[in-house]
């Protein structure tokens, strides 16, 4: 054995130069994981808030966004509302992943949400994107009303008197997706809760007949501080599972267009169920591939959004319990785009999360900051849960720089980011980023490809999705199971 061909490590013995290199590499990797673990420990266990040093929007207006709270008032230490009825860890007072939101965790979440908004300062208002009520509430109008009343009090108590503008989710109906026969009475009670959260003048409500439109169909519009018009759509009515008549749905869409045509202000649109497809539906694991809206309503919505894209500052949906967005242009180069926000409820095994939108004085969206709660860690360590800053949209998806600070995240920007899923140089990185940051594990991202994700984020009709997949030689994916109603 020649000198230099091997080296002796005490306690290990004689190993070759090649093995020594491998051992050094392993040692470096182990050290790197150790550093990452220590950072996570500092952030979670010691409650040190880590965020990028360039995130400085101190003087910009902020909009808080929460969704899919799914408050489960019946949850206790031995049972909870669960999508698969088998939760590995029974809930603590703060619940568990795989369950809807417990009362204690809802209060903790809203308290944390309010604290973050107070720390950031200049919070103009809060958007609540629906699904207050826990899953699997069936034909139970009193239970739905009680849950909504509880959440209304929680939100008012936690919001430091900020205006809260809400929309209805499918689980907020008396029965999932289904409007009750005495809908005016049902909507009338919910309106009183919504109105108490708005904290705005009566004139702003009366001038747009908001009470009348909500009582009749669950939708409304108001003006916030004479600077921005907020349109809350009842998109549950457009769902493929809804029992609302075609005439009522078209009445809402006609009203939507009329409001747009008369608005002299920037517009923010909110709803719950988005007009398209979800990643879960696109995954190979899912076999019921029905469009989330009936297609005639999707096409009409697309037309209105495109026609008035110049005044729509941003549009927010939820429902998927996962982060995503949608962006496409019509044949006149008008943008149709929206964001899909994550959920508070961890029922589908994701981590609870909420967001803060950073805007400018013209209400252009400049960034989205996400906060999340690693609930498993806290439960297993018997530590009170805490929400942590996770990432900035611009930083994660746009390679944030100081030059981009005041650039709006609009339809053109979203389209460019989405196109990276169709770029051989960037598709895997973009795919992994979106998969890792979208929280919800039920849709099984490993059963998706960048092509499936790309088509879900750029197409929202049956023909568009089929044509998009066909371009990537995926011709048998739907197997004739996708339908529009």
C-alpha positions as CSV (number, residue, x, y, z in Angstrom):
1,X,0.0,0.0,0.0
2,X,1.6,3.3,-1.1
3,X,1.6,6.4,1.0
4,X,-1.4,8.6,0.2
5,X,-3.6,5.7,-1.1
6,X,-5.3,5.4,2.2
7,X,-5.7,7.2,5.5
8,X,-6.2,5.9,8.9
9,X,-9.1,7.2,11.0
10,X,-9.0,6.2,14.7
11,X,-12.0,4.0,15.4
12,X,-12.8,3.6,11.8
13,X,-9.8,1.8,10.3
14,X,-8.1,2.1,7.0
15,X,-10.3,3.5,4.1
16,X,-9.4,4.4,0.5
17,X,-9.1,7.9,-0.9
18,X,-12.4,7.5,-2.8
19,X,-14.2,6.5,0.4
20,X,-12.6,9.4,2.2
21,X,-14.1,11.8,-0.4
22,X,-17.5,10.2,0.0
23,X,-17.2,10.5,3.8
24,X,-16.2,14.1,3.6
25,X,-19.2,14.8,1.3
26,X,-21.5,13.0,3.8
27,X,-20.1,15.0,6.6
28,X,-20.7,18.3,4.8
29,X,-24.3,17.2,4.0
30,X,-24.9,16.2,7.6
31,X,-23.5,19.6,8.7
32,X,-25.8,21.4,6.3
33,X,-28.9,19.5,7.5
34,X,-27.8,20.3,11.1
35,X,-27.7,24.0,10.3
36,X,-31.1,23.9,8.7
37,X,-32.5,22.0,11.6
38,X,-31.1,24.6,14.0
39,X,-32.6,27.4,12.0
40,X,-36.0,25.6,12.2
41,X,-35.5,25.2,15.9
42,X,-34.8,28.9,16.4
43,X,-37.8,29.8,14.3
44,X,-40.3,27.4,15.9
45,X,-39.1,26.5,19.4
46,X,-37.6,29.9,20.4
47,X,-40.2,31.9,18.4
48,X,-37.6,33.9,16.5
49,X,-39.2,35.4,13.4
50,X,-37.0,34.9,10.4
51,X,-37.8,36.8,7.2
52,X,-36.0,38.4,4.2
53,X,-34.2,41.7,5.0
54,X,-35.5,43.2,1.8
55,X,-39.2,42.8,2.7
56,X,-39.9,46.5,3.5
57,X,-43.4,47.7,2.8
58,X,-43.9,49.6,6.1
59,X,-45.8,52.5,4.5
60,X,-47.9,50.5,2.1
61,X,-51.6,49.6,2.8
62,X,-52.2,45.9,3.7
63,X,-55.1,43.6,3.3
64,X,-55.4,40.5,5.6
65,X,-56.8,37.4,3.9
66,X,-58.2,34.3,5.7
67,X,-60.2,31.4,4.3
68,X,-61.6,27.9,5.0
69,X,-61.7,28.2,8.8
70,X,-64.1,25.3,9.1
71,X,-64.9,25.7,12.8
72,X,-65.8,22.4,14.4
73,X,-67.7,23.2,17.6
74,X,-68.2,19.5,18.3
75,X,-64.5,18.7,18.3
76,X,-63.1,17.2,21.5
77,X,-60.0,15.2,22.7
78,X,-61.2,11.9,21.2
79,X,-63.0,12.8,18.0
80,X,-63.1,15.5,15.2
81,X,-64.5,16.2,11.8
82,X,-62.1,14.4,9.4
83,X,-62.2,13.7,5.6
84,X,-61.2,10.1,6.0
85,X,-62.3,9.5,9.6
86,X,-58.9,8.1,10.6
87,X,-56.7,10.6,12.3
88,X,-53.4,9.3,13.4
89,X,-53.1,11.6,16.4
90,X,-56.3,12.4,18.3
91,X,-56.8,16.2,18.7
92,X,-55.4,18.2,21.5
93,X,-57.1,21.4,22.5
94,X,-55.6,22.8,19.3
95,X,-56.7,19.9,17.1
96,X,-54.5,18.0,14.6
97,X,-53.7,17.7,10.9
98,X,-56.5,15.6,9.4
99,X,-59.2,17.5,11.4
100,X,-61.2,20.6,10.9
101,X,-60.4,23.6,13.2
102,X,-61.1,23.3,16.9
103,X,-62.6,26.2,18.8
104,X,-59.3,26.9,20.7
105,X,-57.2,26.7,17.6
106,X,-59.6,29.1,15.8
107,X,-59.2,31.7,18.6
108,X,-55.4,31.2,18.6
109,X,-55.4,31.6,14.8
110,X,-57.4,34.8,14.7
111,X,-55.4,36.2,17.6
112,X,-52.2,35.6,15.7
113,X,-53.7,37.0,12.5
114,X,-54.7,40.2,14.3
115,X,-51.2,40.5,15.9
116,X,-49.4,40.1,12.6
117,X,-51.6,42.7,11.0
118,X,-51.1,45.1,14.0
119,X,-47.3,44.6,13.7
120,X,-47.3,45.3,10.0
121,X,-49.5,48.5,10.5
122,X,-51.7,50.2,7.9
123,X,-54.1,47.3,7.5
124,X,-57.0,48.7,5.5
125,X,-59.4,45.7,5.8
126,X,-59.7,41.9,5.9
127,X,-61.0,39.5,3.3
128,X,-62.7,36.3,4.5
129,X,-63.1,33.9,1.6
130,X,-65.7,31.6,3.0
131,X,-66.3,28.2,4.5
132,X,-66.7,29.2,8.1
133,X,-68.5,26.0,8.9
134,X,-67.0,22.5,9.4
135,X,-67.3,19.8,6.7
136,X,-70.1,17.3,6.6
137,X,-72.7,19.6,8.2
138,X,-75.9,18.1,6.7
139,X,-79.3,19.7,6.6
140,X,-78.6,21.7,9.7
141,X,-79.6,25.3,9.4
142,X,-79.5,26.0,13.2
143,X,-76.0,24.5,13.4
144,X,-74.7,26.5,10.5
145,X,-76.2,29.8,11.9
146,X,-74.6,29.0,15.3
147,X,-71.2,28.4,13.8
148,X,-71.4,31.6,11.8
149,X,-72.5,33.6,14.9
150,X,-69.5,32.2,16.8
151,X,-67.0,33.1,14.1
152,X,-68.5,36.5,13.7
153,X,-67.8,37.3,17.3
154,X,-64.3,35.8,17.1
155,X,-63.5,37.9,14.0
156,X,-64.9,41.1,15.5
157,X,-63.0,40.6,18.7
158,X,-59.7,39.8,17.0
159,X,-59.7,42.3,14.2
160,X,-59.1,45.6,16.1
161,X,-62.2,47.0,14.4
162,X,-60.9,46.6,10.9
163,X,-63.6,46.1,8.3
164,X,-64.0,42.5,7.3
165,X,-65.6,41.6,3.9
166,X,-66.8,38.0,3.6
167,X,-68.1,35.7,1.0
168,X,-70.0,32.4,1.2
169,X,-68.5,29.0,0.8
170,X,-70.1,25.7,-0.1
171,X,-69.9,24.4,3.5
172,X,-71.7,27.6,4.7
173,X,-74.9,26.5,3.0
174,X,-77.4,24.6,5.1
175,X,-76.3,21.5,3.3
176,X,-73.1,21.3,1.3
177,X,-73.4,23.3,-1.9
178,X,-77.2,23.3,-1.7
179,X,-79.2,26.5,-1.1
180,X,-82.1,26.0,1.3
181,X,-85.7,26.4,0.2
182,X,-86.2,29.3,2.6
183,X,-83.0,31.0,1.2
184,X,-84.1,34.6,1.9
185,X,-84.5,33.9,5.6
186,X,-81.3,32.0,5.7
187,X,-79.3,34.6,3.8
188,X,-81.0,37.3,5.9
189,X,-79.5,35.9,9.1
190,X,-76.1,35.6,7.6
191,X,-76.3,39.1,6.3
192,X,-76.6,40.5,9.8
193,X,-73.4,38.7,10.7
194,X,-71.6,39.9,7.6
195,X,-72.8,43.5,8.2
196,X,-71.6,43.5,11.8
197,X,-68.1,42.5,10.5
198,X,-68.0,45.3,7.8
199,X,-67.8,48.2,10.2
200,X,-68.7,50.7,7.4
201,X,-71.3,53.4,7.1
202,X,-74.9,52.5,6.3
203,X,-74.7,54.7,3.2
204,X,-72.1,52.4,1.6
205,X,-74.4,49.5,2.0
206,X,-77.7,51.1,1.0
207,X,-76.3,52.8,-2.1
208,X,-75.7,49.4,-3.8
209,X,-78.8,47.6,-2.4
210,X,-76.3,45.2,-0.8
211,X,-78.8,43.8,1.7
212,X,-81.4,43.1,-1.1
213,X,-78.9,41.3,-3.4
214,X,-77.5,39.3,-0.5
215,X,-80.8,38.3,0.9
216,X,-82.0,37.2,-2.6
217,X,-78.8,35.5,-3.8
218,X,-75.9,35.7,-1.3
219,X,-73.8,38.3,-3.2
220,X,-73.2,42.0,-2.7
221,X,-70.9,45.0,-3.4
222,X,-69.7,47.8,-1.1
223,X,-67.2,50.7,-1.4
224,X,-64.4,50.8,1.2
225,X,-63.4,54.3,2.4
226,X,-64.5,55.8,-0.9
227,X,-61.4,54.3,-2.6
228,X,-62.0,50.7,-3.8
229,X,-65.1,48.7,-4.7
230,X,-65.3,45.2,-3.3
231,X,-67.5,42.7,-5.1
232,X,-68.4,39.5,-3.2
233,X,-69.8,36.8,-5.5
234,X,-71.7,33.8,-4.4
235,X,-69.8,31.4,-6.6
236,X,-71.3,28.4,-4.9
237,X,-74.4,29.1,-7.0
238,X,-72.3,28.4,-10.1
239,X,-71.0,25.1,-8.9
240,X,-71.7,21.9,-10.8
241,X,-73.2,20.6,-7.5
242,X,-75.5,23.6,-6.9
243,X,-79.3,23.5,-7.0
244,X,-79.6,27.2,-7.8
245,X,-81.6,27.8,-11.0
246,X,-80.0,29.0,-14.3
247,X,-82.1,32.2,-14.2
248,X,-80.8,33.1,-10.7
249,X,-77.2,32.4,-11.7
250,X,-77.5,34.5,-14.9
251,X,-79.1,37.3,-12.8
252,X,-76.1,37.3,-10.5
253,X,-73.7,37.5,-13.5
254,X,-75.7,40.2,-15.2
255,X,-75.6,42.2,-11.9
256,X,-71.8,41.6,-11.8
257,X,-71.4,43.1,-15.2
258,X,-73.7,46.0,-14.4
259,X,-71.7,46.9,-11.3
260,X,-68.5,46.7,-13.3
261,X,-69.8,48.9,-16.0
262,X,-70.8,51.6,-13.5
263,X,-67.8,51.5,-11.2
264,X,-65.6,54.6,-11.2
265,X,-63.2,53.0,-8.7
266,X,-60.6,50.2,-8.6
267,X,-62.3,46.8,-8.1
268,X,-61.4,43.8,-5.9
269,X,-63.4,40.6,-6.6
270,X,-63.8,37.8,-4.0
271,X,-65.5,34.4,-4.1
272,X,-65.0,30.9,-2.7
273,X,-65.2,28.2,-5.5
274,X,-63.1,29.3,-8.4
275,X,-64.1,28.8,-12.1
276,X,-61.8,26.0,-13.1
277,X,-60.0,22.9,-12.0
278,X,-58.0,22.0,-8.9
279,X,-54.6,20.2,-8.7
280,X,-56.3,17.4,-6.8
281,X,-58.7,16.9,-9.7
282,X,-55.8,16.9,-12.1
283,X,-53.9,14.3,-10.1
284,X,-54.1,10.7,-11.3
285,X,-55.5,9.8,-7.9
286,X,-58.8,11.6,-8.6
287,X,-61.4,10.1,-10.9
288,X,-64.3,12.5,-10.7
289,X,-63.2,15.2,-13.1
290,X,-66.1,17.6,-13.1
291,X,-65.5,21.3,-13.7
292,X,-65.9,23.3,-10.5
293,X,-68.5,25.6,-12.2
294,X,-71.0,24.8,-14.9
295,X,-69.3,25.7,-18.1
296,X,-71.9,28.3,-19.3
297,X,-71.1,30.3,-16.2
298,X,-67.4,30.0,-16.6
299,X,-67.5,31.4,-20.1
300,X,-69.7,34.3,-19.1
301,X,-67.4,35.0,-16.1
302,X,-64.4,34.9,-18.3
303,X,-66.0,37.4,-20.7
304,X,-66.8,39.9,-18.0
305,X,-63.4,39.6,-16.3
306,X,-61.7,40.1,-19.6
307,X,-63.8,43.1,-20.6
308,X,-63.2,44.9,-17.3
309,X,-59.6,43.7,-16.7
310,X,-58.5,47.4,-16.7
311,X,-60.3,48.2,-13.4
312,X,-59.9,44.8,-11.6
313,X,-56.9,45.0,-9.3
314,X,-57.0,41.5,-8.1
315,X,-59.4,38.5,-7.6
316,X,-59.2,36.0,-4.7
317,X,-60.8,32.6,-4.4
318,X,-60.1,29.7,-2.0
319,X,-61.8,26.3,-1.6
320,X,-58.8,24.1,-2.6
321,X,-57.0,24.3,0.8
322,X,-53.9,25.0,-1.2
323,X,-52.1,27.9,-2.8
324,X,-52.3,28.4,-6.6
325,X,-53.3,30.9,-9.2
326,X,-54.8,31.1,-12.7
327,X,-53.7,33.3,-15.6
328,X,-54.7,33.4,-19.3
329,X,-55.4,36.0,-22.0
330,X,-58.4,36.0,-24.3
331,X,-58.2,36.5,-28.1
332,X,-58.1,40.3,-27.5
333,X,-55.2,40.1,-25.2
334,X,-57.3,40.8,-22.1
335,X,-56.1,39.1,-18.9
336,X,-58.2,36.7,-16.9
337,X,-56.4,35.9,-13.6
338,X,-57.0,35.1,-10.0
339,X,-55.3,33.8,-6.9
340,X,-56.3,30.8,-4.8
341,X,-55.5,31.0,-1.1
342,X,-54.7,28.3,1.4
343,X,-56.9,27.3,4.4
344,X,-56.9,27.6,8.1
345,X,-58.4,24.1,8.5
346,X,-55.8,21.3,8.4
347,X,-58.5,18.7,7.5
348,X,-56.8,17.6,4.3
349,X,-53.5,17.1,6.1
350,X,-52.0,20.5,5.1
351,X,-50.6,23.1,7.4
352,X,-52.9,26.0,8.5
353,X,-52.0,29.2,6.7
354,X,-53.2,32.7,6.0
355,X,-51.9,35.6,3.9
356,X,-51.4,39.4,3.8
357,X,-51.6,41.3,0.6
358,X,-49.4,44.3,0.1
359,X,-50.9,47.0,-2.1
360,X,-50.2,50.5,-3.3
361,X,-52.5,53.6,-3.1
362,X,-54.0,52.6,-6.4
363,X,-54.8,49.1,-5.0
364,X,-52.4,47.3,-7.3
365,X,-51.2,44.1,-5.7
366,X,-47.5,44.3,-5.0
367,X,-46.9,41.1,-3.0
368,X,-48.5,38.3,-1.0
369,X,-46.9,37.3,2.3
370,X,-47.8,33.8,3.6
371,X,-47.8,32.7,7.3
372,X,-48.2,29.1,8.4
373,X,-48.4,27.0,11.5
374,X,-46.3,23.7,11.6
375,X,-49.1,22.2,13.8
376,X,-47.5,18.7,14.1
377,X,-44.4,20.1,15.6
378,X,-46.2,22.0,18.3
379,X,-48.5,19.2,19.2
380,X,-45.8,16.6,19.5
381,X,-43.6,19.0,21.6
382,X,-46.6,20.1,23.7
383,X,-45.9,23.7,22.8
384,X,-48.6,26.3,22.2
385,X,-48.9,26.6,18.4
386,X,-47.6,29.7,16.6
387,X,-47.9,31.1,13.1
388,X,-44.6,31.9,11.4
389,X,-43.7,34.0,8.3
390,X,-43.1,31.6,5.5
391,X,-42.5,33.5,2.3
392,X,-43.1,36.4,0.0
393,X,-44.7,35.6,-3.3
394,X,-42.3,37.9,-5.2
395,X,-39.3,36.4,-3.4
396,X,-40.3,32.8,-4.1
397,X,-41.6,33.1,-7.6
398,X,-40.1,36.2,-9.1
399,X,-36.5,36.3,-7.8
400,X,-37.4,39.4,-5.7
401,X,-35.1,42.4,-6.1
402,X,-35.3,46.1,-5.0
403,X,-36.1,47.0,-8.6
404,X,-39.3,44.9,-8.5
405,X,-40.6,46.3,-5.3
406,X,-43.3,48.5,-6.8
407,X,-44.1,46.3,-9.8
408,X,-47.7,45.0,-9.5
409,X,-48.3,41.2,-9.5
410,X,-50.8,41.4,-12.3
411,X,-52.0,39.1,-15.1
412,X,-48.9,39.6,-17.2
413,X,-46.6,38.7,-14.3
414,X,-48.7,35.6,-13.4
415,X,-48.6,34.4,-17.0
416,X,-44.9,34.7,-17.2
417,X,-44.4,32.8,-14.0
418,X,-46.8,30.1,-15.1
419,X,-45.1,29.7,-18.5
420,X,-42.0,28.5,-16.6
421,X,-43.9,25.3,-16.1
422,X,-43.8,24.9,-19.8
423,X,-40.0,25.8,-20.1
424,X,-37.6,22.8,-20.1
425,X,-35.0,24.9,-18.3
426,X,-37.2,25.9,-15.4
427,X,-40.2,23.5,-15.3
428,X,-38.9,21.1,-12.6
429,X,-37.8,23.9,-10.2
430,X,-41.1,25.8,-10.7
431,X,-43.1,22.6,-10.3
432,X,-41.3,21.7,-7.0
433,X,-41.7,25.3,-5.7
434,X,-45.4,25.3,-6.2
435,X,-45.8,21.7,-5.0
436,X,-43.9,22.3,-1.8
437,X,-45.5,25.6,-1.0
438,X,-49.1,24.7,-1.7
439,X,-49.6,23.1,1.8
440,X,-52.3,20.5,0.8
441,X,-51.0,17.0,0.5
442,X,-54.2,15.2,-0.4
443,X,-54.0,15.9,-4.1
444,X,-50.7,13.9,-4.2
445,X,-48.4,16.2,-6.1
446,X,-46.2,13.2,-7.0
447,X,-49.1,12.1,-9.2
448,X,-49.0,15.3,-11.1
449,X,-46.6,16.5,-13.8
450,X,-45.6,20.1,-14.7
451,X,-47.8,19.7,-17.7
452,X,-50.9,18.8,-15.7
453,X,-50.2,21.7,-13.4
454,X,-49.7,24.1,-16.3
455,X,-53.0,23.2,-17.9
456,X,-54.9,23.6,-14.7
457,X,-53.4,27.1,-14.2
458,X,-54.0,28.3,-17.7
459,X,-57.3,26.6,-18.9
460,X,-60.8,26.6,-17.3
461,X,-63.1,25.0,-19.9
462,X,-63.3,21.4,-20.9
463,X,-62.1,22.0,-24.5
464,X,-59.2,24.2,-23.3
465,X,-57.9,21.6,-20.8
466,X,-58.3,18.7,-23.2
467,X,-56.5,20.7,-25.9
468,X,-53.7,21.8,-23.5
469,X,-53.0,18.2,-22.4
470,X,-53.1,17.0,-26.0
471,X,-50.3,19.3,-26.9
472,X,-48.2,17.4,-24.4
473,X,-49.3,14.1,-25.9
474,X,-51.6,13.4,-22.9
475,X,-54.6,12.2,-24.9
476,X,-56.2,9.5,-22.7
477,X,-56.0,11.4,-19.3
478,X,-59.6,12.2,-19.0
479,X,-60.8,8.9,-20.4
480,X,-64.1,10.6,-21.3
481,X,-64.9,11.2,-17.6
482,X,-64.6,15.0,-17.6
483,X,-68.0,16.7,-17.9
484,X,-69.2,20.3,-17.6
485,X,-72.4,19.8,-15.6
